[in-house]
Amino acid sequence: MITSILYGGLGNQMLHYAIGLGQALRHGTTHRMDLSMYRLFQSRPWMREYELSRIFELPSATETANSNAFKKAELLYLMSRKNHWDGKVFQRLFNIVDIADTEDKSKLINKHTTLYGLDHSIRYFKDYLPKIRSEFAFKHPLEGENKAVSDSIRSHPSVSLHVRRGDYLNSTNIKSYAQIDIEWYHQAINIVRGFDNDVSLFVFSDDIPWCRQAFAQYDSAIFIDWNHGEHSYRDMQLMSLCKYNIVANSSFSRMAALINTQTDHKVVCPSQYMIDKHENQLYFTMLPQNWIVL
């Protein structure tokens, strides 16, 4: 059995699941999600809330948060920060592979491995993308305003544009995450218009008032400003229906683009996600062929 230790928000949870399932399929075994970190660090703001099974069908999902898994996650967290050598020894003893590395760790993974950390590329599940996409079928159909928007998206070539500000501007994250400027978004829109000049623009963000000013020149743009709290995932659901996706340096819109199955689908993504060069490389080790890096 391949076990994935999950943490983070919805986009990261999806990526943990995709990597774990991809490796389970590769080794002909089952996949289990270890949710112990959500018990360990439930009070930490970066931990967020586990949402996968509430939102997606996940026919292959198995979850656990038993005491053994809980203890393993606790030890992993503590030992990996005590010092580098102790962390590595602990991971080897428990057959834990930390994949948050530019180096491909595939040779270290077997059918009994526990996976920790994130590689934001597709290299660990590239051969199983159709299967991965089928796993992320949304449980609940769109209704009300979201249904009306989805009808518009389906009736005309459409592009989603995602802007993430919010927590990226706090004193901690602003030192880690690259700030994507307005000019980059204008260039991305121009690239999409090179494929289809009559494309409809749908804007998604955690700061829609800022976006209304930033993109005021696009008269026909539609700003999605009603999906909040437990319904925030509806933005991802709508983005996944667009023919084109302009994604932010955020796993939320990145995963929306990755599960998109539209014909002739194109994605424009920023060339810099993280300020740290090593961390930034984790996003670009391998991308789908229909992704354009700007």
Secondary structure as GFF3:
##gff-version 3
##sequence-region A 1 294
A	DSSP	beta_strand	2	5	.	.	.	ID=ss1
A	DSSP	alpha_helix	10	27	.	.	.	ID=ss2
A	DSSP	beta_strand	31	34	.	.	.	ID=ss3
A	DSSP	alpha_helix	36	40	.	.	.	ID=ss4
A	DSSP	alpha_helix	52	55	.	.	.	ID=ss5
A	DSSP	beta_strand	63	64	.	.	.	ID=ss6
A	DSSP	alpha_helix	67	82	.	.	.	ID=ss7
A	DSSP	alpha_helix	84	93	.	.	.	ID=ss8
A	DSSP	beta_strand	96	98	.	.	.	ID=ss9
A	DSSP	three_ten_helix	106	108	.	.	.	ID=ss10
A	DSSP	beta_strand	114	116	.	.	.	ID=ss11
A	DSSP	three_ten_helix	126	128	.	.	.	ID=ss12
A	DSSP	alpha_helix	129	135	.	.	.	ID=ss13
A	DSSP	alpha_helix	144	155	.	.	.	ID=ss14
A	DSSP	beta_strand	158	163	.	.	.	ID=ss15
A	DSSP	three_ten_helix	166	169	.	.	.	ID=ss16
A	DSSP	three_ten_helix	173	175	.	.	.	ID=ss17
A	DSSP	alpha_helix	182	195	.	.	.	ID=ss18
A	DSSP	beta_strand	200	205	.	.	.	ID=ss19
A	DSSP	alpha_helix	208	214	.	.	.	ID=ss20
A	DSSP	beta_strand	222	224	.	.	.	ID=ss21
A	DSSP	three_ten_helix	229	231	.	.	.	ID=ss22
A	DSSP	alpha_helix	233	239	.	.	.	ID=ss23
A	DSSP	beta_strand	244	246	.	.	.	ID=ss24
A	DSSP	alpha_helix	251	258	.	.	.	ID=ss25
A	DSSP	beta_strand	266	269	.	.	.	ID=ss26
A	DSSP	alpha_helix	277	281	.	.	.	ID=ss27
A	DSSP	beta_strand	291	293	.	.	.	ID=ss28
###
